[in-house]
């Protein structure tokens, strides 16, 4: 549906969490440094339950998700695009047909959907939990048991210190060990062993952190807390003894169809045993003696992160700064190229439809990081830089943003990598090529790596035609630049672009 820009809600923000078990949406407005929640929507979609043995989503699972997203889409239909952020988690990361499904999902929601890494999911979860606390001070352990993954975060105050994403969740564990609903001691022991194996490699680091409070940030933890409290097994939060009593009660019942605990909704029965196995393994492996359910989670963290971007407090910028320091970037050179690239972007924004904050940020960050591959080797350093960016945990970045940034770094020199651009989402390819050309021309003009007065070339761009104009006589006095431009003209021609210089 076409939005009427005059009727857009330009004051609200919305965060959409497309989890493996449930989809959540929260709509809010900023209020004196805090947020006023206007609306919450939640539906148990169980997307992960639709993954088949080939890790492809069943049609039924897709239809459930799309129906939910259409309902969510109606709520955010009139919100400004930059004020809505939707992210997909583990199932979107692992489904082999995720990109095909994303096209349909974005159409249903009416807004772009990003796929985030497990580490980025952990960071956002921690932010959501901490912002929901009366006092953020002290060391905390946060455990979030999702449908397909479990995130562990150790942090102090607002800073996440250690983050892990484990490949097990309430849906995946329940499907693997209790798929037909039958619960036996033998099956339970097999599930326990598998969960403990997953925690084994990370447990030492969290035990050594000496956290003061453990918090659970998922529907699984909230349901377990409600059940053990209502059963009288724990007055406050969750304890190891309460978990054992709950496990014994489930084993005695023997089937998910007969689970009738006060506080357990019918929709959660099928995934409840798997979630309990994961939580018990977390208690056992990490030495947790007591846990409380937290109010905040991924969607709240996403909301605060989105508000930070709007206020120009973007964690992605901090990540880029950290990466450039780690790989010993020549900062003056990066700044020269960044300044020129942003000037070129301003000149071509209208003709190439590149206007927008995200375009400026991406070309700026690509300029800052374009030489990080030099820390490995000069030969093919643009390819080394691409690999570093693509394979690193870049906090704040979605997978799509990370891929775009890596592509721009790869494409900033030598051959114009047409095949690499084709690895991006179809709707992103053209703008990525154009941003890469701006970066390429900027890097070429500063090849001497010295801060000397430069001309102010005029760059004009329309469709696949690029014109670079210098002051009269300047190119004749700088034959090396002229030779570089001739070479660049040939490179761009392979991508279907025409470069004219005068």
Secondary structure, DSSP 8 states (H G I E B T S, - for coil): ----GGG-B-SEEEEEEE-SSEEEEEEEEEETTEEEEEEEEEEE--GGGGB-TTS-B-HHHHHHHHHHHHHHHHHTTTB-GGGEEEEE-HHHHH-TTHHHHHHHHHHHHTS-EEE--HHHHHHHHHHHHHHTSS---SEEEEEEE-SS-EEEEEEETTEEEEEEEES--HHHHHHHHHTTSB--HHHHHHHHHHHHHHHHTTHHHHHTT--SEEEE-SHHHHHHHHHHHHTTS-SSSB-HHHHHHHHHHHHHH-BGGG---TT--GGGHHHHHHHHHHHHHHHHHHT---BEE-S--HHHHHHHHHHHHHTT--HHHHHHHHHHHHTT--HHHHHHHHHHHHHHHHHHHHHHT--SHHHHHHHHHHHHHTTGGGGT-STTHHHHHHHHHHHS--TT--HHHHHHHHHHHHTTSSS--HHHHTTS-GGGHHHHHHHHHHHHHHHHHTTT-S-------EEEEETTEEEEE-STTHHHH-HHHHHHHHHHHHHHHTTT-EEEE-
